[in-house]
Structures are given as structure tokens and as C-alpha cells.
């Protein structure tokens, strides 16, 4: 049996280390939940393929989902974090190998010519490595499991971040367009006010109030333009875009909501079972628990056991025999290390409990935001907007009958336009809440209509 283990070990020591399967498994998990694909760039050829794909996608206005897809294949911080999979896989490969054997030698020349020189040769290795090899490999597998969960969670976070930033930009651009329209109306109102003021039919106070409203709209439009530029740069960072790749455009904010929002009676249990950050936390506990178990099993063993063969030649006589060296755990029996791992184990348990509590709270919060945003949108679309429109129509009728002036009609139209900004904000809040709810649930909303998560 020992010979078979040594044979496998020696064969494994010459195998290539390929972390791609670990990434493929993580990528498959994310793709199943979101329909989005991640790329791990580790060569110039792969970088060229990603760049070509990004350029092709940027030719058309981006949707939030397309922005997320670009981020998953081109975000450099995400690419850097994926290398943790390579580290964990390399640790797994190393954990399956014992320590390298040692060869030592000594040649001594006597001071007397009549005596012959002395030659010592030795070969040895730490057999304790072979004893703990299976346990050490199991621990490395848990480390890789944790790394895959963390990588998957980071992928989901980057996708959610890109989508959220895209929704925010869509809302800013829509609000800027509405503000520009309101400013045009206000410019006309100010011209009316100025003409009436010069004619003496408008008090100076009313003229100044109208002018102040126009100035406020100008400042608001300038601020929105700055916000749009700032948000575009945030998206450039998230999507890994620079140079000529920054000339992209974004689709308008969608007003078509899903037919219904899924019920969330069991959302909390779904989050606990599906969230990858909690999967990583559980793997950390398993890893520390396994480490403690290994330490307890080996606490009575020597700290090191080196065995080998030594041969010595002196005066033409060769002496060969086994050699054993024990490292006795006298001064450092390992109690401090065990206490450290035990503390980390209890810490990991508390962190998992805290993470589960936060996950439940996040799901409830995002679900309430989603439902509240939908209710607010319905209120605007069914009550506020029709009433504003009706007021404009009524004032147009009064204007046609010469019962109201043009300025009254323009003010009603301006109020109608400005009310649209609140509807845009509600729609933005809805789409962001839906994105954040999917993230809080581990990447997908159960019960959503086919294709809504993807």
C-alpha cells in the first residue's frame, strides 16, 4: 500500500498544474443563475478575443445587462481576483506531495598519511509527510472550494455593480433631457414675465421669482451634465474601458416592468442555501475544523520523523545502515497553534451566523424596496401623470377661451414635465432594487418569469 502511495505521489509530482477546471465550474454556476458568461484572460490571444468582443458590443447602445456582460469579461480587478483560483489549485497540487528527500555527504582527509580518508553518505526524508498527506490534501480541497465560492460571489457582485451603474446613468440622462425641456419652457415664461414687467403689468417681485426659477433650472441642468459625465467614468472603470472604447452610448431607461414580482415567502431560506458568500463561509469553517482535527490526531506524534539510509567508508571498510531522526515536541508542543486555530474556528462560526442574519435582512429590505418602487410607479402612472395632463388640457381650454394667459398654460406644462422626473426616479429605484434582490438571493430571483433573471 505504501509503495502504491509513493508511486502515485511521484507520478503526481510531474503533472502539469491546470486551474482551468476550477474556473469552468465557477463560471458554469454563474451562467446558470444569470445567463452571463465570465472569461479568465491568461494569454495575449485571450485578451485579443475579449477586446474584439467588447468592441463589437460597444457598436450598439448598451443595455444594463450588456454592460454587466462586458464587465464580467473585461474588468481587470475581477481578473486579478480570479487568480485566487490559481493559487488555491496550486496549493491543492502541493498538498498532495511529500517533502523532498535530502542527500548529504561528508569527505574527511586524515592528518596522517598512513590513515585513509573517511567518506559518509546519507539519504533521508520526513515520513510524517506521508502520514498526514491524505488529510492535508482534503484541507486543500476545502480551500479550493472556498476560493471557488468567493470567486463566484465576486463575479455576481461585479455584474450587479455594472447593472446598477447603468440604471443610474439611464436615469440621469432621462432626467437631464426632462430638465432641458423644462428649461426651454421656463425661458419662454421668463420672456413673458420680462415683457409684462417692462409694460408695467407685472410686479418686480414676480419677475424676479420667475427669473430665479429659470436660474435654478440652469444650475440643475449643469449639475446633471456633470453627474452624467461622472457616472460614465464610473462605468468605464467597472467595464475596464479606456481610450477609443469610451465613446459608447446607453439605451433609454426601460418603462416596461415585468408582469408581476415574485412572491418572497421563502426568499430567506433561498438566500441561505444559494448565496456564495455563505458557501465560502461554511467552507472556511470546514477547513478550520479539519485543521483542528488533524492537529489533535497528530499531537502525540513527533514534530518531525526523518528516516533514511547512511553509509560510511573508513579504512577500506564500508558500514551501511538505517538512520532515524526525531524532532521531539518538548519546547513547542503545538498548544499555541491549536489555540490559534480554535479561535479562528469560533470566529468563522460567528461570522457565518452574522452573514446569515445580514442575508435575511438584505432580502427583506430589497424585496420591500422592489414592491414599494412598483407601487410608486403605479401611483405616478395612474394618478399623478393623468392629473397633470388633465390640468394642462383644462388650461389649454381656458387659454383658448381667453380665460387664462399663455404663461399659465406654460406653467402647467412645465409642472407636468418636472413631475416626470419623479417617475424616472421611481423606475430607476425599481430596476436597482430588482438587481440588488437577485444579488442578495445569490444571483437569481426564484419564481421570476423565464428569461427575467437572464
C-alpha positions in Angstrom: 0.0 0.0 0.0 2.8 2.4 0.9 4.5 1.6 -2.3 1.3 2.4 -4.2 1.0 5.8 -2.5 4.6 6.6 -3.3 4.1 5.7 -6.9 1.0 7.9 -7.2 2.9 10.7 -5.4 5.8 10.5 -7.8 3.6 10.5 -10.8 1.6 13.5 -9.5 4.8 15.4 -8.9 5.4 15.5 -12.7 1.8 16.5 -13.7 1.0 20.0 -15.0 -1.0 22.3 -12.8 -4.1 23.4 -14.6 -6.6 25.6 -12.6 -9.0 26.0 -15.6 -11.4 23.3 -14.4 -12.0 25.2 -11.1 -12.8 28.4 -13.1 -15.0 26.5 -15.5 -17.1 25.2 -12.6 -17.4 28.7 -11.1 -18.3 30.1 -14.5 -21.0 27.5 -15.0 -22.6 28.3 -11.7 -22.8 32.0 -12.5 -24.0 31.3 -16.1 -26.8 29.0 -14.8 -28.1 31.7 -12.4 -27.7 34.8 -14.5 -27.1 33.7 -18.1 -23.9 35.9 -18.1 -20.5 34.5 -19.1 -17.2 35.2 -17.5 -13.8 35.0 -19.2 -10.4 34.4 -17.5 -7.7 36.0 -19.5 -4.3 34.4 -19.1 -2.8 34.9 -22.5 -2.4 37.6 -25.1 -4.6 35.6 -27.5 -7.4 35.5 -24.9 -7.0 39.3 -24.3 -7.3 39.9 -28.1 -10.5 37.9 -28.3 -12.1 39.7 -25.4 -11.1 43.1 -26.9 -12.7 42.2 -30.2 -15.9 41.1 -28.4 -16.0 44.3 -26.4 -15.6 46.4 -29.5 -18.4 44.6 -31.2 -20.8 45.0 -28.2 -20.0 48.7 -28.0 -21.1 49.4 -31.6 -24.8 49.5 -30.4 -26.3 51.3 -27.4 -25.7 49.3 -24.2 -28.4 47.8 -22.0 -27.6 47.3 -18.3 -27.3 43.6 -19.0 -24.8 44.1 -21.8 -22.8 46.4 -19.5 -22.7 43.6 -17.0 -21.5 41.2 -19.6 -18.7 43.5 -20.7 -17.7 43.9 -17.0 -17.5 40.1 -16.5 -15.1 39.6 -19.4 -13.1 42.9 -19.2 -13.0 44.1 -15.5 -9.3 43.9 -14.5 -10.0 43.8 -10.8 -12.2 40.8 -11.3 -9.5 39.2 -13.5 -7.0 39.7 -10.7 -9.3 38.1 -8.1 -9.8 35.1 -10.3 -6.1 34.3 -9.9 -7.0 33.2 -6.3 -8.4 30.1 -8.1 -4.9 29.5 -9.5 -3.4 30.0 -6.0 -5.8 27.6 -4.4 -5.4 25.0 -7.1 -1.6 25.2 -6.8 -1.9 24.7 -3.0 -4.0 21.6 -3.7 -1.3 20.3 -6.0 1.4 21.0 -3.4 -0.7 19.4 -0.6 -0.6 16.1 -2.4 3.2 16.0 -2.5 5.5 15.0 0.4 8.6 17.0 1.2 11.6 16.5 -1.0 14.2 13.9 0.2 17.6 15.0 1.3 21.0 13.7 0.3 24.0 14.6 2.4 27.7 13.7 2.2 31.0 14.2 4.0 34.6 13.6 2.9 37.3 13.8 5.5 41.1 13.7 4.9 43.2 12.5 7.8 46.1 14.4 9.1 48.3 11.2 9.0 49.2 9.9 5.6 49.0 6.3 6.9 45.3 6.7 7.6 42.7 6.6 4.8 40.1 9.3 4.1 36.6 9.0 5.5 33.5 9.1 3.3 29.9 9.5 4.7 26.8 9.5 2.5 23.2 9.8 3.7 19.7 9.8 2.2 16.6 10.6 4.1 13.0 12.1 4.1 10.3 13.1 6.5 7.9 10.2 6.6 5.4 12.2 8.7 4.6 14.0 5.5 3.3 10.6 4.1 1.2 10.1 7.2 -0.7 13.4 7.0 -0.7 13.6 3.2 -4.4 12.5 2.7 -5.6 14.9 5.4 -3.6 17.7 4.1 -5.0 17.2 0.6 -8.6 17.2 1.9 -7.9 20.5 3.6 -6.5 21.9 0.3 -9.7 20.7 -1.4 -11.8 22.7 1.1 -9.5 25.7 0.4 -10.2 25.4 -3.3 -14.0 25.1 -2.6 -13.8 28.3 -0.6 -11.9 30.1 -3.4 -14.4 29.0 -6.0 -17.3 30.3 -3.9 -15.6 33.6 -3.3 -14.8 34.0 -7.0 -18.4 33.3 -7.9 -19.6 35.8 -5.4 -17.2 38.4 -6.7 -18.4 37.8 -10.3 -22.0 38.3 -9.2 -21.1 41.5 -7.3 -19.3 42.9 -10.4 -22.3 42.1 -12.6 -24.7 43.8 -10.1 -22.5 46.8 -9.8 -22.3 47.3 -13.6 -26.1 46.9 -14.0 -26.8 49.4 -11.1 -24.4 52.0 -12.6 -26.1 51.6 -16.0 -29.5 52.1 -14.5 -28.3 55.2 -12.7 -26.8 56.6 -15.9 -30.1 55.9 -17.8 -32.0 57.8 -15.1 -29.5 60.7 -15.1 -29.7 61.0 -18.9 -33.5 60.9 -18.9 -33.7 63.5 -16.1 -31.3 65.7 -17.9 -33.5 65.6 -21.0 -36.6 66.4 -19.0 -34.7 69.3 -17.2 -33.7 70.7 -20.6 -37.3 70.6 -21.8 -38.5 72.3 -18.5 -35.7 74.9 -19.0 -37.0 75.7 -22.5 -40.5 76.3 -21.1 -39.1 78.4 -18.3 -37.1 80.5 -20.8 -40.4 81.3 -22.6 -42.0 82.1 -19.2 -39.2 84.4 -18.3 -39.6 86.2 -21.6 -43.3 86.7 -21.0 -42.5 87.9 -17.5 -39.9 90.3 -18.8 -42.3 91.8 -21.4 -45.0 92.2 -18.8 -42.6 93.8 -16.3 -41.5 96.3 -18.9 -45.1 97.0 -19.8 -45.8 97.6 -16.1 -48.3 94.8 -15.7 -46.1 92.6 -13.6 -44.6 93.4 -10.2 -40.8 93.3 -9.9 -41.1 90.6 -7.2 -43.0 88.2 -9.5 -40.5 88.9 -12.3 -37.6 88.1 -10.0 -39.3 84.9 -8.8 -39.7 83.7 -12.4 -36.1 84.6 -13.3 -34.9 82.7 -10.1 -36.8 79.6 -11.2 -35.1 79.8 -14.6 -31.7 80.2 -13.0 -32.3 77.2 -10.7 -33.2 75.0 -13.7 -30.0 76.1 -15.5 -27.9 75.2 -12.4 -29.8 71.9 -12.2 -29.1 71.1 -15.8 -25.4 71.9 -15.4 -25.2 69.7 -12.3 -26.9 66.8 -14.2 -24.5 67.1 -17.0 -21.6 66.8 -14.5 -23.3 63.8 -12.9 -23.7 62.1 -16.3 -20.0 62.6 -17.0 -19.0 61.3 -13.6 -21.3 58.3 -13.9 -19.9 57.5 -17.4 -16.4 57.4 -15.9 -17.5 55.1 -13.1 -18.9 52.7 -15.7 -15.7 53.0 -17.7 -13.8 51.8 -14.7 -16.2 48.9 -13.9 -16.2 47.8 -17.6 -12.5 48.2 -18.0 -12.8 50.7 -20.8 -10.4 53.4 -21.9 -9.2 55.3 -25.0 -11.5 54.9 -28.0 -13.6 52.4 -26.1 -15.2 55.2 -24.0 -17.4 56.6 -26.8 -20.3 54.2 -26.1 -23.9 55.1 -25.6 -26.6 53.7 -23.3 -30.2 52.6 -24.1 -33.0 54.6 -22.6 -34.4 53.6 -19.2 -37.0 50.9 -19.7 -40.6 51.7 -18.6 -41.7 48.1 -19.3 -41.8 46.4 -15.9 -42.2 42.6 -15.5 -45.8 41.5 -15.4 -45.5 40.7 -11.7 -43.0 40.5 -9.0 -42.4 37.0 -7.5 -43.7 36.3 -4.0 -41.0 36.2 -1.4 -42.3 33.9 1.3 -39.3 31.6 1.2 -36.7 34.1 0.0 -34.8 34.0 3.2 -34.3 30.2 3.0 -33.3 30.6 -0.7 -30.7 33.1 0.2 -29.2 30.9 2.9 -29.0 28.0 0.5 -27.9 29.8 -2.6 -25.6 32.7 -1.6 -22.0 32.0 -2.5 -20.5 34.2 0.2 -22.2 32.0 2.8 -21.0 28.9 0.9 -17.4 30.3 1.3 -18.0 31.0 5.0 -19.1 27.4 5.5 -16.1 26.1 3.6 -13.9 28.2 5.9 -15.4 26.5 9.0 -14.9 23.1 7.4 -11.3 24.0 6.7 -10.6 25.1 10.2 -12.4 22.2 11.7 -10.4 19.8 9.6 -7.2 21.6 10.6 -8.1 21.2 14.3 -8.9 17.5 13.8 -5.6 16.9 12.1 -3.7 18.7 14.9 -5.5 16.5 17.6 -4.7 13.3 15.7 -1.0 14.2 15.4 -0.5 15.9 18.8 1.2 12.8 20.3 3.5 12.2 17.3 6.9 13.7 17.0 7.1 17.1 15.3 9.2 15.5 12.6 10.3 12.0 11.7 13.1 11.7 9.2 14.2 8.2 8.1 16.8 7.2 5.6 20.0 5.3 4.9 23.5 6.2 5.8 26.7 4.6 4.5 30.2 5.2 5.8 33.6 4.1 4.5 36.7 4.3 6.6 40.0 2.3 6.3 38.5 0.4 3.4 35.6 -0.8 5.5 32.0 0.2 4.5 29.3 0.4 7.1 25.7 0.9 5.9 22.5 1.1 8.0 19.2 2.9 8.6 19.1 6.4 10.0 16.3 7.9 12.1 15.9 11.5 13.4 13.1 12.6 15.6 12.1 16.2 16.3 10.7 16.0 19.8 7.8 18.4 20.7 9.3 19.4 24.1 9.6 23.2 24.0 6.8 23.8 21.5 4.2 21.0 21.7 1.9 22.9 19.4 -0.7 24.1 22.0 -0.4 27.7 20.9 -1.0 26.8 17.3 -4.0 24.7 18.3 -5.4 27.6 20.3 -5.0 29.9 17.4 -6.8 27.6 15.0 -9.5 27.1 17.6 -10.0 30.8 18.0 -10.2 31.2 14.2 -12.7 28.4 14.1 -15.1 30.0 16.6 -14.6 33.3 14.8 -15.6 31.8 11.5 -18.7 30.3 13.1 -19.7 33.8 14.4 -19.0 35.4 11.0 -21.3 32.8 9.3 -24.1 33.5 11.8 -23.6 37.2 11.2 -23.6 36.7 7.4 -26.8 34.7 7.6 -28.5 37.4 9.7 -27.4 40.1 7.2 -28.5 38.0 4.3 -32.0 37.6 5.7 -32.2 41.4 6.4 -30.9 42.2 2.9 -33.6 40.0 1.2 -36.4 41.6 3.2 -35.1 45.1 2.6 -34.6 44.6 -1.2 -38.0 42.9 -1.5 -39.7 45.8 0.2 -37.8 48.3 -2.0 -38.9 46.4 -5.1 -42.6 46.3 -4.1 -42.5 49.9 -2.9 -41.0 51.1 -6.1 -43.6 49.3 -8.2 -46.4 50.8 -6.1 -44.8 54.3 -6.5 -44.6 53.8 -10.3 -48.2 52.7 -10.4 -49.2 55.8 -8.4 -47.4 58.1 -10.8 -48.7 56.4 -13.9 -52.3 56.1 -12.8 -52.8 59.2 -10.7 -50.1 61.9 -10.9 -49.4 61.8 -14.6 -53.0 61.7 -15.8 -53.9 64.6 -13.4 -51.0 66.7 -14.6 -52.1 66.0 -18.2 -55.7 66.9 -17.4 -54.6 70.2 -15.8 -52.7 71.1 -19.0 -55.7 70.2 -21.2 -58.0 72.3 -19.0 -55.7 75.3 -19.0 -55.4 75.0 -22.8 -59.2 75.1 -23.0 -59.2 78.2 -20.7 -56.5 79.7 -22.8 -58.5 79.1 -26.0 -61.4 80.9 -24.3 -59.1 83.7 -23.3 -59.7 83.0 -19.6 -56.1 82.1 -19.0 -52.9 83.5 -20.3 -50.1 81.8 -22.2 -47.9 81.9 -19.1 -50.5 79.9 -17.1 -50.5 77.2 -19.8 -46.7 77.1 -19.9 -46.5 76.7 -16.2 -48.9 73.8 -16.3 -46.8 72.2 -19.0 -43.6 72.8 -17.0 -45.1 71.2 -13.9 -46.2 68.2 -16.0 -42.6 67.8 -17.4 -41.0 68.2 -14.0 -43.3 65.5 -12.5 -41.9 63.1 -15.0 -38.6 63.3 -13.1 -40.2 61.6 -10.1 -41.5 58.8 -12.3 -38.0 58.3 -13.7 -36.5 58.1 -10.2 -39.1 55.5 -9.2 -38.3 53.4 -12.3 -34.6 53.6 -11.5 -35.3 52.5 -7.9 -37.3 49.6 -9.1 -34.7 48.2 -11.5 -31.9 48.7 -9.0 -33.9 47.0 -6.2 -34.5 44.1 -8.6 -30.8 43.8 -9.3 -29.9 44.0 -5.6 -32.6 41.5 -4.7 -31.1 39.0 -7.2 -27.7 39.5 -5.7 -29.0 39.1 -2.2 -30.6 35.8 -3.2 -27.3 34.5 -4.8 -27.7 35.7 -8.4 -31.3 34.8 -9.4 -34.8 35.6 -8.2 -36.8 32.3 -7.8 -40.3 32.4 -9.3 -39.3 35.1 -11.9 -40.7 34.6 -15.4 -38.4 32.7 -17.8 -35.7 35.0 -19.0 -36.1 37.7 -16.4 -33.0 36.6 -14.5 -31.1 36.2 -17.8 
